[in-house]
Amino acid sequence: MFTKSIATLAAGLTGALLIGGAALAQSADCGAIQQTLKTRQDLVAKANAASQSKKKMTPQEACALFGKLQSNGAEGVKWIAANKEWCSIPDSFAEGFKADHVKVSGIRTKICSVAAQASKMEAQARAQAAAGGGTPGAGGLLGGPGLSGSFKMPQGAL
């Protein structure tokens, strides 16, 4: 579900980062955003790698990654708003960065919702397993050994 979103978002952010990097390298004070952009680029690269990897990210891992990306975006939006005029940041870059931040926030909300549901289901499964499978009696299907995997051999003369 979220693998497609990661790839789409990463492609858009990579373009914005490449354009923005050149536009913001005007002075030492205006270069302060460079670290934020570099961190963002690294996070996007990590998201891209995960979407193309055979071993997919768990919802919890994706939620954490997008949490970092959202935090990074909030920092960037704040810096751009404070320094836009002084550093001559183009409106197109500022608007694009903010739009990407909003998109990341939406994706993060969805991914973290899936992660919360997965965690809840895992906790329920552990609790059910600890309680003997949740079935009264012997713990198997219909109260017998059924699906528990334990069948006893009849004792006595055969």
trRosetta pair geometry for C-beta under 8 A, 3 or more apart (Angstrom, degrees):
i j d omega theta_ij theta_ji phi_ij phi_ji
1 4 7.5 -78 170 24 23 98
1 5 7.7 3 138 -2 60 114
1 110 7.9 -131 137 148 119 120
1 114 7.0 170 72 -88 141 158
2 5 4.9 -54 -155 41 58 119
2 6 6.1 66 146 -29 79 97
2 59 7.7 109 20 -116 140 77
2 62 5.9 108 101 169 145 157
2 107 6.7 116 -145 -170 104 97
2 110 6.7 166 -91 107 111 111
2 111 4.9 66 -108 -93 161 101
2 114 7.1 -145 -27 28 127 154
3 6 5.7 -50 -151 30 32 113
3 7 6.7 27 154 -15 63 105
3 50 7.9 -133 -123 121 83 84
3 51 4.8 139 -164 -136 80 87
3 56 6.7 -63 -82 -135 125 118
4 7 6.0 -57 -151 37 32 108
4 8 6.3 29 154 -17 67 110
4 51 7.8 140 -67 -151 20 126
5 8 5.9 -57 -144 40 29 110
5 9 6.0 26 160 -16 66 112
5 107 4.9 165 156 -127 135 122
5 110 7.6 130 -30 72 176 139
5 111 8.0 -146 78 -56 142 108
6 9 6.0 -60 -145 41 24 108
6 10 6.0 25 158 -22 63 113
6 47 4.5 -148 -167 174 107 104
6 48 7.2 -172 144 -77 98 37
6 50 6.7 -64 156 80 161 104
6 51 4.4 -173 90 -64 121 127
6 62 7.4 -97 -72 -140 131 114
6 107 7.6 143 -72 178 57 146
7 10 5.8 -56 -143 36 26 112
7 11 6.5 29 158 -22 62 104
7 47 8.0 -160 -67 136 39 94
7 48 6.7 90 -114 -121 63 67
7 51 4.5 -165 -59 138 91 160
7 52 7.6 104 -96 -52 113 84
8 11 6.1 -56 -154 30 28 110
8 12 6.8 20 154 -11 62 108
9 12 5.9 -63 -154 40 33 108
9 13 6.1 25 156 -16 70 112
9 44 7.6 -135 120 -129 87 97
9 47 7.2 -41 82 130 109 152
9 100 7.3 118 -160 -153 87 88
9 103 6.0 177 -116 128 105 121
9 104 6.5 114 -162 -85 141 73
9 107 6.3 -63 -54 -23 151 163
10 13 5.8 -57 -140 41 29 108
10 14 6.2 36 160 -28 65 105
10 44 4.6 144 -133 -173 82 91
10 45 7.7 130 -154 -73 121 26
10 47 5.1 -167 -74 92 122 112
10 48 4.4 165 166 -67 162 93
10 51 7.3 -154 6 15 143 141
11 14 6.0 -52 -149 27 26 113
11 15 7.1 24 155 -14 59 104
12 15 6.2 -60 -160 34 32 108
12 16 6.6 26 151 -14 67 110
12 100 6.2 -175 120 -105 114 107
12 103 7.6 10 80 75 150 164
13 16 5.5 -58 -147 40 37 111
13 17 6.1 38 155 -23 70 106
13 40 6.9 -128 177 155 125 108
13 41 7.8 -175 136 -100 104 53
13 44 4.7 -150 93 -105 133 146
13 100 5.4 118 -92 -157 86 142
14 17 5.8 -55 -148 34 29 112
14 18 6.5 28 156 -19 63 105
14 41 7.2 87 -116 -132 66 83
14 44 6.0 -174 -64 133 79 145
15 18 6.0 -57 -149 34 30 108
15 19 6.5 23 157 -12 65 108
16 19 6.0 -59 -147 41 30 107
16 20 5.8 25 158 -16 67 117
16 93 7.1 132 -161 -142 87 71
16 96 4.9 -169 -118 135 121 124
16 97 6.2 155 171 -79 135 66
16 100 6.0 -119 21 -36 166 151
17 20 5.7 -59 -136 44 26 109
17 21 6.1 38 161 -35 63 104
17 37 5.5 146 -143 -172 91 100
17 40 6.4 -169 -96 97 124 111
17 41 4.9 135 -176 -82 161 101
17 44 7.3 -152 -21 25 146 152
18 21 6.0 -44 -145 20 25 115
18 22 7.6 17 160 -8 55 101
19 22 6.8 -70 -169 36 31 101
19 23 6.5 19 149 -14 68 117
19 93 6.4 -156 115 -100 109 102
20 23 5.5 -64 -144 41 37 111
20 24 5.9 17 167 -11 74 116
20 33 8.0 -88 158 125 114 130
20 37 6.1 -160 105 -119 120 140
20 93 5.0 129 -98 -152 91 124
20 97 6.8 78 -89 -68 150 117
21 24 6.6 -71 -145 40 21 99
21 25 6.7 26 160 -34 60 112
21 34 7.1 75 -137 -124 79 84
21 37 5.9 173 -86 136 82 152
22 25 6.2 -57 -149 18 29 114
23 26 7.9 -23 161 -35 42 101
23 89 6.6 90 137 -133 119 61
23 90 5.9 -78 -153 3 149 106
23 93 5.7 -147 72 -54 161 160
24 30 5.9 -154 -173 153 70 95
24 31 6.7 130 138 -106 87 45
24 33 5.2 -72 178 65 152 123
24 34 6.6 -178 106 -66 120 76
24 37 7.3 156 51 -24 149 149
24 87 6.4 21 -137 161 74 133
24 89 6.6 16 -92 -102 89 95
25 30 7.6 156 -133 106 8 102
25 31 5.8 46 -129 -102 54 96
25 34 6.9 65 -90 -80 82 123
26 30 4.8 1 57 75 94 149
26 31 7.6 -159 48 -54 48 79
26 87 6.2 158 44 -161 127 78
26 88 6.7 67 -31 48 167 110
27 30 4.5 81 50 19 82 104
27 31 6.6 -137 92 -17 38 91
27 87 7.3 -135 36 -120 100 83
28 31 5.6 -54 -146 28 27 117
29 32 6.4 -25 -178 -19 40 110
29 83 7.8 -166 140 -138 95 132
29 86 7.5 -59 115 137 127 127
29 87 7.5 -142 105 -83 89 103
30 33 7.3 -30 172 12 54 103
30 83 6.6 163 -117 166 72 131
30 86 7.1 -161 -83 115 100 91
30 87 3.6 140 -125 -123 116 113
30 88 8.0 -9 -127 34 153 76
31 34 5.0 -9 -179 -13 74 123
32 35 7.2 -42 180 19 48 102
32 79 7.0 -144 103 -156 106 134
32 83 7.8 163 53 -53 115 169
33 36 5.2 -57 -163 41 59 115
33 37 5.9 57 141 -22 83 105
33 76 6.7 82 -152 -132 104 80
33 79 5.3 159 -95 126 98 142
33 80 7.1 68 -110 -69 145 74
33 83 7.4 -152 -44 67 119 144
33 87 7.9 118 -2 151 127 174
34 37 5.6 -57 -146 40 33 110
34 38 6.1 35 155 -22 67 105
35 38 5.6 -51 -144 35 32 113
35 39 6.3 33 155 -18 64 104
36 39 5.9 -54 -149 36 29 110
36 40 6.3 31 151 -20 63 108
36 72 6.2 154 -164 -167 82 86
36 75 5.6 -152 -126 110 128 114
36 76 4.9 162 148 -81 136 88
36 79 6.5 179 0 19 163 154
37 40 5.5 -53 -146 37 32 114
37 41 6.2 37 153 -23 65 104
37 76 7.2 99 -69 -112 66 127
38 41 5.6 -51 -148 34 31 113
38 42 6.5 32 152 -19 63 104
39 42 5.7 -54 -152 35 32 113
39 43 6.4 31 151 -18 65 105
39 72 5.5 -153 109 -126 114 132
40 43 5.7 -54 -149 36 32 111
40 44 6.3 32 153 -18 66 106
40 69 7.0 89 -135 -139 74 74
40 72 4.9 168 -83 143 84 137
40 73 7.1 98 -113 -70 123 67
40 76 6.7 12 -54 -49 143 145
41 44 5.7 -54 -146 37 31 111
41 45 6.3 35 152 -21 64 105
42 45 5.6 -52 -148 35 31 114
42 46 6.5 34 151 -21 63 103
43 46 5.6 -51 -150 33 33 113
43 47 6.5 34 150 -18 64 103
43 65 6.6 154 -162 -173 94 85
43 68 5.7 -160 -117 107 135 111
43 69 4.8 173 143 -86 143 88
43 72 6.3 -175 5 11 154 158
44 47 5.5 -52 -149 36 35 113
44 48 6.3 38 150 -21 66 103
44 69 7.4 102 -65 -119 66 123
45 48 5.5 -51 -147 36 33 114
45 49 6.3 34 154 -20 65 105
46 49 5.8 -51 -146 36 30 112
46 50 6.4 30 154 -19 63 107
46 65 6.3 -147 110 -141 122 127
47 50 5.8 -56 -148 37 30 111
47 51 6.4 27 155 -19 65 107
47 65 6.1 151 -80 148 88 137
47 66 7.8 78 -98 -73 127 76
47 69 7.3 19 -46 -64 136 147
48 51 5.9 -59 -148 36 29 107
48 52 6.4 8 160 -3 65 113
49 52 6.2 -71 -147 47 27 99
49 53 6.0 40 154 -42 66 109
50 53 5.6 -46 -139 18 30 119
50 56 7.0 78 174 -151 84 49
50 57 4.5 16 -172 -35 133 115
50 61 7.8 -170 -134 122 147 121
50 62 7.4 172 136 -92 153 87
50 65 7.5 -127 -2 -39 159 174
53 56 6.8 166 84 -81 92 39
57 61 4.3 -131 -168 88 97 120
57 62 4.6 119 117 -56 132 88
57 65 7.1 -49 -153 1 158 140
58 61 4.7 96 51 5 78 101
58 62 7.0 -148 90 -3 41 87
58 115 7.6 89 136 -117 84 95
58 118 7.6 -172 178 125 95 159
59 62 5.7 -57 -145 41 33 111
59 63 6.1 39 154 -25 67 105
59 111 6.2 -177 -156 -177 80 75
59 112 7.9 143 165 -108 96 24
59 114 4.6 -131 -136 111 139 99
59 115 3.7 -170 133 -84 103 71
59 118 4.9 139 43 10 139 147
60 63 5.6 -50 -146 33 30 114
60 64 6.6 30 154 -18 62 104
60 115 4.7 127 -79 -150 52 118
60 118 7.2 -120 -39 81 88 128
60 119 6.9 92 -77 -63 114 108
61 64 5.8 -55 -152 36 31 111
61 65 6.4 31 152 -18 65 107
62 65 5.6 -54 -145 38 33 112
62 66 6.1 23 159 -10 68 109
62 111 4.8 -113 120 -170 113 135
62 115 7.1 -162 63 -63 89 119
63 66 6.1 -60 -143 44 26 103
63 67 6.2 36 152 -28 62 106
63 108 7.0 97 -143 -159 60 74
63 111 5.1 -173 -82 123 69 100
63 112 4.2 105 -134 -94 116 72
63 114 7.9 -163 -62 64 110 82
63 115 4.2 -57 -31 -11 141 159
64 67 5.5 -51 -148 30 30 117
64 68 6.8 30 153 -17 62 101
65 68 5.9 -55 -157 34 32 109
65 69 6.4 29 147 -17 65 108
66 69 5.1 -49 -141 40 41 116
66 70 6.1 46 155 -23 68 101
66 104 6.4 -177 -159 -175 90 86
66 107 6.0 -131 -140 106 144 97
66 108 3.8 -175 137 -99 121 88
66 111 5.5 107 21 54 152 146
66 112 7.4 -129 76 -42 122 95
67 70 5.8 -51 -145 35 29 110
67 71 6.4 30 153 -18 62 107
67 108 6.3 126 -70 -150 50 128
67 112 7.4 84 -63 -76 100 126
68 71 5.7 -54 -147 38 31 113
68 72 6.2 34 152 -20 64 107
69 72 5.6 -53 -147 37 30 114
69 73 6.3 33 152 -21 63 106
69 104 5.2 -131 125 -161 112 136
69 108 7.3 -167 68 -71 102 120
70 73 5.6 -54 -148 36 31 113
70 74 6.5 35 153 -22 65 102
70 101 7.4 101 -139 -161 58 76
70 104 5.3 -176 -85 128 71 112
70 105 5.5 100 -127 -90 115 67
70 108 5.0 -27 -48 -32 134 164
71 74 5.8 -50 -149 32 31 112
71 75 6.6 32 151 -17 62 105
72 75 5.7 -56 -153 36 32 113
72 76 6.4 30 150 -18 65 108
73 76 5.5 -55 -145 39 33 112
73 77 6.1 35 156 -20 68 104
73 97 7.5 176 -148 171 85 83
73 100 6.9 -145 -125 106 127 87
73 101 3.6 159 169 -118 127 95
73 104 5.4 159 -24 55 157 147
73 105 7.5 -124 82 -46 145 89
74 77 5.8 -50 -143 35 29 111
74 78 6.3 31 155 -19 62 108
74 101 6.9 133 -64 -159 47 129
75 78 5.9 -58 -151 37 27 112
75 79 6.4 24 154 -17 64 109
76 79 5.7 -56 -144 38 31 109
76 80 6.1 30 158 -19 67 108
76 97 5.9 -118 133 177 123 129
76 101 7.1 -162 70 -76 109 126
77 80 5.8 -55 -144 38 28 111
77 81 6.3 30 156 -20 63 107
77 97 6.6 179 -86 125 70 106
77 98 5.5 91 -118 -101 110 78
77 101 5.4 -25 -51 -33 125 173
78 81 5.9 -56 -149 35 27 111
78 82 6.4 19 156 -13 63 111
79 82 5.9 -63 -149 41 30 107
79 83 5.9 -15 167 16 68 117
80 83 6.6 -80 -134 55 22 84
80 84 5.6 52 167 -71 66 91
80 89 5.9 -137 -150 123 88 170
80 93 7.8 -149 -138 117 134 95
80 94 5.1 162 164 -122 131 90
80 97 6.1 141 -39 79 165 149
80 98 7.7 -130 78 -54 145 92
81 84 6.3 -15 -131 -21 20 115
81 94 7.8 116 -73 -154 55 120
83 86 5.2 -71 -157 54 67 109
83 87 4.7 33 152 -1 102 119
83 89 6.9 83 107 -17 80 127
84 87 6.8 -77 -139 50 12 90
84 89 4.6 -88 -137 49 62 114
84 94 5.7 23 -117 -87 123 146
85 88 7.6 17 -177 -73 28 42
89 93 5.7 -109 177 76 89 124
89 94 5.5 96 126 -55 117 104
90 93 4.6 91 67 5 91 102
90 94 7.0 -163 94 -4 48 86
91 94 5.7 -59 -147 41 34 110
91 95 5.9 29 158 -16 71 110
92 95 6.0 -56 -142 41 26 107
92 96 6.0 27 158 -19 63 112
93 96 5.7 -58 -143 39 27 111
93 97 6.1 28 159 -20 65 107
94 97 5.9 -54 -146 35 26 110
94 98 6.4 23 156 -15 62 109
95 98 5.8 -57 -147 39 30 110
95 99 6.2 31 154 -20 66 108
96 99 5.7 -54 -144 37 30 112
96 100 6.3 31 155 -18 64 105
97 100 5.8 -55 -150 37 30 111
97 101 6.4 34 150 -23 63 105
98 101 5.5 -52 -149 33 33 116
98 102 6.6 35 152 -19 65 101
99 102 5.7 -51 -150 34 33 111
99 103 6.4 34 150 -19 64 106
100 103 5.5 -53 -148 37 34 114
100 104 6.3 38 152 -21 67 103
101 104 5.7 -50 -147 34 31 112
101 105 6.4 35 152 -22 63 104
102 105 5.6 -52 -151 33 32 115
102 106 6.6 32 152 -18 64 104
103 106 5.8 -55 -153 35 32 111
103 107 6.4 27 153 -14 66 107
104 107 5.8 -58 -147 40 31 108
104 108 6.0 35 154 -23 66 108
105 108 5.7 -53 -145 35 28 114
105 109 6.5 34 154 -24 62 103
106 109 5.8 -51 -152 29 31 113
106 110 6.7 25 153 -13 63 105
107 110 5.8 -58 -153 38 34 109
107 111 6.1 29 154 -16 70 110
108 111 5.8 -57 -140 41 30 107
108 112 5.9 24 163 -15 67 111
109 112 6.2 -60 -142 41 22 105
109 113 6.3 28 155 -24 60 108
110 113 5.7 -57 -153 32 28 114
110 114 6.7 26 152 -16 64 104
111 114 5.7 -55 -154 36 34 111
111 115 6.3 35 148 -20 67 106
112 115 5.2 -47 -143 37 38 116
112 116 6.3 43 154 -23 66 100
113 116 5.8 -50 -148 33 30 111
113 117 6.6 29 152 -16 62 105
114 117 5.7 -55 -150 37 32 111
114 118 6.3 33 152 -20 66 107
115 118 5.6 -54 -146 37 31 112
115 119 6.3 32 155 -19 65 106
116 119 5.8 -53 -147 36 30 111
116 120 6.3 32 153 -20 63 106
117 120 5.6 -55 -148 36 31 113
117 121 6.3 29 154 -18 65 106
118 121 5.8 -55 -147 38 30 109
118 122 6.3 31 154 -19 65 106
119 122 5.7 -54 -146 36 31 111
119 123 6.3 32 155 -19 64 106
120 123 5.8 -55 -149 36 29 111
120 124 6.4 30 152 -18 64 106
121 124 5.7 -53 -148 36 33 112
121 125 6.3 34 153 -20 65 105
122 125 5.7 -54 -147 36 31 112
122 126 6.4 32 154 -18 65 104
123 126 5.8 -52 -147 36 32 110
123 127 6.3 30 154 -18 65 107
124 127 5.7 -55 -146 38 30 110
124 128 6.1 31 155 -19 65 108
125 128 5.7 -55 -145 38 29 111
125 129 6.2 29 155 -19 64 107
126 129 5.7 -56 -146 38 30 110
126 130 6.2 29 155 -19 65 108
127 130 5.7 -55 -145 38 30 111
127 131 6.3 21 156 -13 64 111
128 131 5.8 -62 -146 42 29 106
128 133 6.5 22 155 -155 86 22
128 134 4.3 -23 -154 -44 97 117
129 133 6.6 27 -117 -78 44 50
131 134 5.9 64 88 -75 115 56
132 135 7.3 -108 120 52 90 62
132 139 4.6 -109 169 -100 94 118
133 139 4.4 104 34 -166 130 92
133 140 7.6 28 100 -74 164 30
133 148 6.6 -89 -52 -94 161 100
135 138 7.9 -20 106 72 110 53
135 139 5.4 123 66 -143 99 33
135 140 6.7 -108 86 54 149 16
135 141 7.6 -95 -125 -91 170 21
135 143 6.6 -150 158 -83 111 45
136 143 6.5 -17 88 -108 75 92
137 140 7.9 -68 99 37 105 68
137 143 3.8 39 52 -152 160 86
137 144 7.5 -22 125 -56 134 30
138 143 6.1 86 28 167 89 53
138 144 5.7 10 57 -151 137 22
138 145 5.7 -63 138 -70 138 55
138 148 7.2 -125 137 5 90 152
139 145 7.9 21 70 -122 79 43
139 148 5.1 75 107 -83 101 141
140 143 7.1 4 67 106 73 14
140 144 4.8 -56 78 96 122 49
140 145 4.3 92 -29 163 158 12
140 146 3.3 151 162 37 108 85
140 147 5.6 155 -153 36 79 58
140 148 4.2 -94 -84 -5 90 105
140 150 7.6 -133 -64 50 125 84
141 144 6.4 -24 72 58 64 84
141 146 2.8 -157 28 -179 92 165
141 147 4.9 87 -36 -7 103 94
142 146 6.3 119 32 -52 79 143
145 148 5.4 -101 -169 49 60 110
145 149 7.9 -108 167 55 94 21
145 150 5.1 -115 -155 81 117 73
145 151 5.5 150 110 -88 150 55
145 152 7.3 177 -58 -3 157 81
154 158 7.2 124 85 -87 109 102
